[in-house]
Amino acid sequence: MSTSSESFAPDPYTPTNGSTSYRVDHYDLALDYRLSSNRLGGRAVLTVTAHRGLHQLELDLRGLRTTRITSDTARIRSFKDRAGKLVIAFRDPVPAGSTFRLDIRYEGNPRPLTGIWGEIGWEELTDGVLVAGQPVGAPSWFPCNDHPSQKAVYRIAVTTNAGYRAICNGVLVSRIDRSSRTTWTYEQAEPMATYLATVQIGRYSLMALNDPARPAVGLPAPGAPREPGTPVPQYAAVPPALAPSARASLARQHEMMSVFEQSFGPYPYPQYLVVVADDDLEIPLEAQTLSIVGRNHLDQDWEAQRLIAHELAHQWFGNSVTAARWQDIWLHEGFACYAEWIWSEASGSTTADAHARSTHQRLGRAPQDLVLADPGAADMFDDRVYKRGALTLHALRKAAGDDAFFALLRSWSSEHRFGTATTADFIAFAVRTLPGAGVGDLLVPWLLSKALPAL
């Protein structure tokens, strides 16, 4: 039987990515990036636990060249970059259950990876960098076990040109200025999927959002709990010229945070940051502890505000509670879409029920050929996944009543906090939480049938 980790790919939607034969417990990434030449030099120290005996191990890494691998706990026989994989062979088999470290040096000119979902990964902006990793962009900039079920903690240090701010997941723990270079180091203490790891580089100034008088320094230590009743620190990283419009566009985000904490439970992380890129972006993006919007998304109309709410909601649904398989992506997008309707209702605008009824009419005119809990790789980002997912939650809310429904959401986000879940987990959880309400009979047609149920 083959000992190659590629025999254990975890997901038919992304069959060439990830492995279940091992897990990475910790990524320690040190990146040196030069903007003018788009040149990246990287060092990745991975702490790995073998789930099976390993003669070799495959990491996902694409478009970059590995130059050296060492280990103080395993004997490396050889390594090579092959078809989007970094294949590492061991002199002696690594026993199942053992933990070892890999120290990997790599370099190159990172670029987006092209596939059925478009271009994903490390991308140059007009004056900076944006990383959008969903679903398979992480290997464009670091070697990883690239699958949402494979969560780990991170330390990310980025050295780049002076005058630019590098932003990564988690909280800033140090900044070291040298003559023409600055190193920014972040700690992401809560487990994170690889696709949510990010680097943003630009001429950004940092401003506090929920308290204009609060200085944007002294950020909380990694994993530091907030005092009960204190607001979540919220910041924006913004090109100075866009600061006034960013502050106006994000003025109600602190209200969104309060509504979502009431609806979903405590915010999962020590802080929240919105990066405003000095470019137009097709869509906003979420990453763990932060979101990225384009300058074209700065507005106070419903379309802009719903996107701000949507990305914030992903911190609970997608980032803290993560789908264990890509086919269950409605657990991210359906929940975040429904959060838009919750915010609309709470802010005194259109009710969730009105949103649901108009959306149901639109979907009724669309093709009935998509199964929400398994839409297929090509359709996993289809708008019907978002909207039908939201409708599923609204149907559950109407059946259970508001008190029981929001209690279920809070319990769901608490029970699976920093973990992963599947559609089957959600159905079982809802049936257990709402006994006697016929929840299983309600959810199965919404989730597992193509035909759109009546609302």
C-alpha positions in Angstrom: 0.0 0.0 0.0 1.3 3.5 -0.9 2.6 5.6 2.0 2.2 8.8 0.0 -0.1 11.3 1.7 -1.8 11.9 -1.7 -3.7 8.7 -1.1 -5.5 10.4 1.8 -6.8 13.6 0.1 -9.7 14.7 2.3 -12.0 16.3 -0.2 -13.4 15.4 -3.6 -14.1 19.1 -4.3 -10.3 19.9 -4.1 -8.8 16.4 -4.7 -5.3 17.6 -5.2 -5.1 19.6 -2.0 -4.6 18.5 1.6 -4.0 15.3 3.4 -5.5 13.3 6.3 -2.3 11.4 6.9 -0.8 14.1 9.1 -1.8 17.4 10.6 0.1 20.7 11.0 -0.3 21.9 14.6 1.7 25.2 14.2 2.9 27.3 11.3 5.7 29.7 12.0 6.1 31.8 8.9 8.8 34.4 8.3 8.4 36.2 4.9 10.7 38.7 3.3 8.9 40.5 0.5 10.1 43.1 -2.0 7.3 45.1 -3.6 9.2 46.4 -6.6 10.2 42.9 -7.9 7.3 40.9 -6.3 10.1 38.7 -4.8 9.2 36.5 -1.8 11.7 34.7 0.4 10.1 32.5 2.9 10.9 30.3 5.9 8.2 28.0 7.2 8.8 26.0 10.4 6.0 23.5 10.7 5.2 21.4 13.8 3.6 18.3 12.4 1.9 15.2 13.9 1.7 12.0 11.9 -1.7 10.2 11.8 -0.1 7.3 10.1 3.4 5.9 9.6 5.0 8.2 7.0 7.8 7.3 4.6 7.1 10.6 2.8 4.9 13.6 3.3 3.4 16.0 0.7 2.7 19.6 1.4 0.8 22.0 -0.9 3.1 24.6 -2.5 2.6 26.0 -6.0 4.7 28.4 -8.1 7.5 28.7 -5.6 10.8 26.9 -5.3 12.0 25.0 -2.2 15.7 25.6 -1.6 16.3 23.8 1.7 14.6 21.6 4.3 16.0 20.6 7.7 14.5 19.0 10.8 15.8 18.5 14.3 13.4 15.6 14.9 13.2 13.7 11.6 15.8 12.6 9.1 15.2 14.1 5.6 16.3 11.9 2.7 15.2 14.2 -0.2 12.7 16.8 -1.3 11.3 18.0 -4.6 8.7 20.3 -6.0 6.3 18.4 -8.1 2.9 19.3 -9.6 1.9 21.7 -6.9 3.3 19.5 -4.1 6.4 19.7 -2.0 7.3 16.0 -1.6 9.5 15.2 1.4 11.0 11.7 1.8 12.3 10.5 5.2 15.4 8.3 5.7 13.5 6.5 8.5 9.7 6.0 8.7 8.1 8.6 10.9 5.9 6.6 13.4 2.2 7.2 13.7 1.4 9.6 16.6 4.8 11.2 16.6 5.3 15.0 16.4 8.2 16.5 14.4 9.3 19.8 12.9 10.2 20.8 9.4 12.2 23.9 8.6 11.5 24.8 5.0 13.2 27.6 3.0 11.6 28.7 -0.3 11.5 31.6 -2.7 10.1 32.9 -5.9 7.6 35.4 -7.4 4.2 34.6 -6.0 1.1 34.9 -8.2 -2.5 33.9 -8.1 -3.4 30.3 -8.8 -5.9 29.8 -11.7 -8.7 27.3 -11.6 -12.4 26.8 -11.9 -13.0 29.5 -9.3 -10.8 32.1 -11.1 -7.6 33.5 -9.7 -6.9 32.8 -6.0 -4.0 33.5 -3.7 -1.2 36.0 -3.6 -2.0 39.0 -5.8 -0.3 42.3 -6.5 -2.3 45.4 -6.1 -1.5 48.8 -7.7 0.6 49.6 -4.7 0.7 46.6 -2.4 -0.4 43.0 -1.9 -3.7 41.2 -1.2 -4.0 37.5 -0.4 -7.4 35.9 -1.0 -7.1 32.2 -0.2 -10.5 30.7 -0.5 -10.6 27.8 -1.3 -7.2 26.7 -2.5 -5.0 29.9 -2.6 -2.9 29.3 0.5 -0.2 27.2 -1.4 0.6 30.3 -3.5 2.6 31.7 -0.6 3.4 29.1 2.0 3.7 25.3 2.2 0.7 23.9 4.0 -1.8 21.1 4.5 -4.5 22.9 2.5 -8.0 21.9 3.6 -10.5 23.7 5.9 -10.6 20.7 8.3 -6.8 21.1 8.9 -6.8 24.0 11.5 -3.6 25.2 13.2 -2.2 28.1 15.1 0.1 30.6 13.4 2.9 33.1 13.9 3.4 35.2 10.8 6.3 37.7 10.4 6.5 39.9 7.3 9.4 42.0 6.4 8.7 44.5 3.7 9.4 48.0 2.4 9.4 50.9 5.0 6.4 53.1 4.6 4.1 50.1 4.1 2.1 48.2 6.7 1.9 44.5 6.6 -1.3 43.0 8.1 -1.9 39.4 9.0 -4.3 37.3 11.0 -4.5 37.7 14.8 -2.9 40.5 16.8 0.3 42.4 16.2 2.9 41.4 18.8 6.0 43.3 17.4 7.1 45.9 14.9 10.8 46.4 14.2 11.9 49.3 12.0 15.2 49.3 10.2 16.5 51.8 7.7 14.5 50.7 4.6 12.6 47.7 5.9 10.0 47.0 8.6 9.2 43.6 10.2 5.6 43.1 11.4 4.9 40.0 13.5 1.4 38.6 14.3 0.2 35.8 16.5 -3.0 33.9 15.6 -3.7 31.9 18.7 -7.0 30.5 17.8 -7.0 27.5 15.4 -7.3 28.6 11.7 -7.9 26.9 8.4 -5.2 27.5 5.8 -7.5 29.3 3.3 -8.2 32.0 6.0 -4.5 32.8 6.5 -3.7 36.2 4.8 -1.1 38.9 4.2 -2.2 42.4 3.2 0.5 45.0 2.4 -0.2 48.7 1.6 0.3 52.3 2.6 -2.2 51.9 5.5 -2.9 54.0 8.5 -4.7 52.3 11.4 -7.7 53.9 13.0 -10.0 52.8 15.8 -13.7 52.5 14.8 -15.8 51.9 17.9 -14.0 54.7 19.9 -12.6 57.5 17.7 -10.6 58.7 20.7 -9.0 55.3 21.3 -5.4 55.2 20.0 -4.7 52.4 17.5 -1.9 51.0 19.6 -1.6 48.6 22.5 -3.6 45.8 20.9 -4.5 42.9 23.1 -2.1 40.0 23.6 -2.8 36.9 21.6 -5.8 35.1 23.0 -6.3 37.7 25.7 -9.9 37.5 26.9 -12.0 40.6 27.0 -13.5 41.8 30.2 -17.2 40.9 30.3 -19.3 43.7 28.9 -16.5 45.5 27.2 -16.8 46.1 23.4 -14.8 44.3 20.9 -11.9 46.5 19.8 -12.5 47.3 16.1 -10.0 48.9 13.7 -9.6 49.8 10.1 -6.4 49.9 8.1 -7.0 52.5 5.4 -5.1 54.6 2.9 -5.1 58.1 4.5 -7.0 59.7 1.6 -9.8 57.2 2.1 -10.1 57.6 5.9 -13.2 59.9 5.9 -15.2 57.7 3.6 -14.1 54.6 5.4 -15.1 56.0 8.8 -18.5 56.9 7.4 -19.1 53.6 5.7 -18.1 51.6 8.8 -19.9 53.9 11.2 -22.5 51.3 12.1 -20.2 48.3 12.3 -20.1 48.5 16.1 -23.9 48.1 16.1 -23.6 45.1 13.8 -21.1 43.6 16.3 -23.6 44.1 19.1 -26.5 42.6 17.2 -24.4 39.6 16.1 -23.1 39.0 19.7 -26.7 38.9 20.9 -27.7 36.6 18.0 -24.7 34.3 17.7 -22.9 34.5 21.0 -19.6 36.2 22.0 -17.3 37.4 19.3 -14.7 34.6 19.0 -11.5 36.7 18.8 -9.7 39.5 20.7 -10.3 42.1 18.0 -11.6 42.8 14.5 -10.0 44.7 11.7 -11.2 45.9 8.3 -8.6 46.5 5.6 -9.6 48.9 2.9 -7.5 48.3 -0.2 -6.7 51.3 -2.4 -8.0 49.4 -5.4 -11.5 48.4 -6.7 -12.2 44.8 -5.7 -14.8 42.5 -7.3 -16.1 41.3 -3.9 -15.1 41.8 -0.2 -13.1 39.0 1.4 -13.0 37.4 4.8 -10.0 36.1 6.7 -9.8 35.1 10.3 -10.0 38.2 12.6 -10.2 40.6 9.6 -12.0 41.4 6.4 -10.8 43.1 3.2 -12.9 45.5 1.2 -12.1 47.6 -1.9 -12.4 51.3 -2.1 -15.4 50.7 -4.3 -17.2 49.2 -1.4 -17.1 52.3 0.8 -20.7 53.5 0.8 -23.7 53.7 3.2 -26.3 52.2 0.9 -27.8 48.7 1.6 -25.5 46.9 -0.9 -22.4 48.1 0.8 -23.7 47.7 4.4 -24.9 44.2 3.8 -21.4 43.2 2.6 -19.9 44.7 5.8 -22.3 42.7 7.8 -21.7 39.5 5.8 -18.0 39.6 6.2 -18.3 40.3 10.0 -20.6 37.3 10.4 -18.0 35.0 8.9 -16.0 35.5 12.0 -18.5 33.2 13.7 -19.6 31.1 10.7 -16.7 30.1 8.5 -13.8 31.2 10.7 -14.6 30.0 14.2 -17.1 27.2 13.1 -15.6 25.9 9.8 -17.0 23.5 7.4 -15.2 20.2 7.6 -15.7 19.6 3.9 -16.2 22.1 1.1 -19.5 20.6 0.1 -20.9 22.0 3.4 -20.0 25.6 2.5 -23.6 26.7 3.1 -22.6 26.5 6.8 -20.5 29.6 6.0 -22.3 31.4 3.3 -25.9 30.7 4.2 -25.3 31.8 7.8 -23.5 34.9 6.7 -26.2 35.8 4.2 -28.9 35.3 6.9 -26.8 37.6 9.1 -27.4 40.3 6.5 -31.1 39.9 7.0 -30.8 39.9 10.7 -28.9 43.2 10.6 -31.4 44.7 8.2 -34.2 43.8 10.6 -32.4 45.0 13.7 -31.4 48.3 12.1 -35.0 49.1 11.4 -34.9 48.4 7.6 -36.4 45.5 5.7 -37.4 42.6 7.9 -35.8 39.1 7.5 -39.2 37.7 6.6 -39.6 40.3 3.7 -36.1 39.4 2.5 -36.9 35.7 2.7 -40.1 36.0 0.7 -38.6 38.1 -2.1 -35.6 35.8 -2.2 -37.8 32.7 -2.3 -39.7 34.2 -5.3 -36.4 34.8 -7.2 -35.1 31.3 -6.4 -38.3 29.8 -7.5 -37.6 31.2 -11.0 -34.1 29.8 -11.1 -33.1 26.3 -12.2 -33.9 23.7 -9.6 -30.7 21.6 -10.1 -28.6 22.4 -7.0 -28.4 20.4 -3.7 -27.6 22.8 -1.0 -25.5 20.4 1.1 -23.6 19.1 -1.9 -23.7 21.7 -4.8 -20.6 20.4 -6.6 -17.2 22.0 -6.8 -18.1 24.3 -9.7 -21.2 25.7 -8.0 -20.0 26.0 -4.4 -20.0 29.8 -4.7 -23.2 29.9 -6.7 -25.5 32.6 -5.3 -28.2 30.0 -4.7 -25.9 28.4 -2.1 -25.9 31.7 -0.2 -29.6 32.5 -0.6 -31.0 29.0 -0.2 -28.8 28.6 2.9 -30.3 31.8 4.3 -33.8 30.6 3.5 -33.2 27.3 5.2 -32.3 29.2 8.4 -35.3 31.4 8.1 -37.6 28.4 7.7 -36.1 26.9 10.8 -36.6 30.2 12.6 -40.3 30.4 11.6 -40.8 26.8 12.8 -38.9 27.2 16.1 -39.8 30.8 17.1 -37.2 33.5 17.7 -36.2 32.6 21.2 -35.5 28.9 20.4 -33.9 29.8 17.1 -31.4 32.3 18.4 -30.6 30.1 21.4 -29.8 27.3 18.9 -27.4 29.6 16.9 -25.6 30.6 20.1 -25.3 27.0 21.2 -24.1 25.9 17.8 -21.4 28.6 17.6 -20.4 27.7 21.2 -20.3 24.0 20.8 -18.2 24.1 17.6 -16.1 27.1 18.6 -12.7 26.9 16.8 -13.7 23.5 15.4 -15.2 22.1 12.2 -18.7 20.7 11.4 -20.8 19.1 8.7 -24.3 19.4 7.5 -25.1 16.1 9.2 -23.7 17.7 12.5 -26.1 20.6 12.1 -29.1 18.5 11.4 -28.4 16.3 14.4 -27.7 19.4 16.6 -31.0 21.0 15.5 -33.0 17.9 16.1 -31.4 17.5 19.6 -31.8 21.1 20.5 -35.4 21.4 19.2 -37.0 18.0 20.1 -40.6 17.5 19.0 -40.5 20.3 16.5 -40.2 18.1 13.4 -36.8 19.8 12.6 -35.4 16.8 10.7 -38.5 16.7 8.4 -38.1 20.4 7.8 -34.4 20.6 7.1 -33.9 17.5 4.9 -35.8 18.9 1.9 -34.0 22.3 2.1 -30.6 20.7 2.4 -30.7 17.5 0.5 -33.3 17.9 -2.3 -33.0 19.9 -5.5 -36.6 21.2 -5.5 -37.1 24.4 -3.6 -39.5 23.8 -0.7 -42.3 26.1 0.0 -41.5 28.8 2.6 
